[in-house]
Amino acid sequence: ADGLDRVLARPQGDRRHQRGGGYDIVFADPPYAVTGEAVARVLVLLSAGWLADGALVVMERATRSGPVDWPPGYTAGKSRRYGEATFWYGWYGNGAEAGRAG
């Protein structure tokens, strides 16, 4: 396991980092050298109790990396390019469609 797994992996019952049902918004800026597979793994780990239903996840990636491969449970939103960086927006959970409409 790499450092990404160690940061996010916690026992299911250990949610002292949260208030209520998870975070409503997450900004993620992994190093550009991190693979798309590692980014997808982080998104899966986030879905294990860190995110509220309908949460917005903003992922910054190198533009040359291409689109984020959102795992099941996420709905891809828009993207915005800023030179060498692109912000990819995704919605999590059953409330994803409601979040996108808002």
Residue pairs with C-beta under 8 A, 6 or more apart in sequence:
1 9
2 38
4 30
4 34
4 38
4 41
4 42
4 45
5 41
5 45
8 42
8 45
8 46
8 48
8 50
9 45
10 17
10 49
12 48
12 49
15 49
17 50
18 49
18 50
20 52
21 52
21 53
22 49
22 50
22 51
22 52
22 53
22 55
23 50
23 51
23 52
23 55
24 52
24 54
24 55
24 56
25 55
25 56
25 57
25 58
26 46
26 50
26 51
26 55
26 56
26 57
26 58
27 58
27 60
28 39
28 42
28 57
28 58
28 59
28 60
29 59
29 60
30 38
30 39
30 42
30 59
30 60
30 61
32 61
32 62
32 65
36 65
36 66
36 68
36 69
39 59
39 61
39 68
39 69
40 68
40 69
40 70
40 71
43 57
43 59
43 68
43 70
43 71
43 74
43 90
44 71
46 57
46 92
47 71
47 73
47 74
47 92
47 93
51 57
51 92
51 93
52 92
52 93
52 95
53 92
53 93
53 94
53 95
54 91
54 92
54 93
54 94
54 95
54 96
54 98
54 99
55 91
55 92
55 93
55 99
56 77
56 89
56 90
56 91
56 92
56 99
57 74
57 89
57 90
57 91
57 92
58 87
58 88
58 89
59 68
59 87
59 88
59 89
59 90
60 85
60 86
60 87
60 88
61 68
61 85
61 86
61 88
62 84
62 85
62 86
63 81
63 83
63 84
63 85
63 86
64 84
65 86
67 76
67 79
67 88
68 76
68 88
68 90
70 76
70 90
73 92
73 93
74 90
74 91
74 92
74 96
75 90
75 91
75 92
75 96
75 97
75 100
76 88
76 89
76 90
77 88
77 89
77 90
77 91
77 100
78 89
79 86
79 87
79 88
79 89
80 86
80 87
80 89
91 97
91 99
91 100
